[in-house]
């Protein structure tokens, strides 16, 4: 009984369609992995760009706050001297 099972499995593996089918599956997997890798790289690049823009915005906001504080200080000095 086990000999028949082994022959059946071996016959399945020796089927002439298995090699082309295996090659096709391998190609599909390689292309899929390459595509996923490119997508991941683009995603990481987008996150990096977003973080860079966020940091630039934060820097500009701090500069504006400093400028606002300077103007308020100048107004206070002008108001006191008058």
C-alpha positions, 0 to 999 in steps of 0.5 A: 500500500505504501509503495503505491502511495510513493509511486503516486507521489513520484508520478505526480512530481515527474509529470511533464507539466510540473517543471513549466508550472514550477518555473512559472510559479517561481517567476511570479513569486520573484516578480511579486517580491520585487514589486513589493520591495519597490512599493516599500521603498516608495512608502519609506521615501514618502514617509521621509519626505513627509517628516522632512516637510513637517520639520521644515514647517515646525522650524518656520513656525518657531521663527514666526513665534520668535518674530512675533515676540520681537514685534511685541517687545518692540511695541511694548518699548515704544509704548513705554517711551511715549 
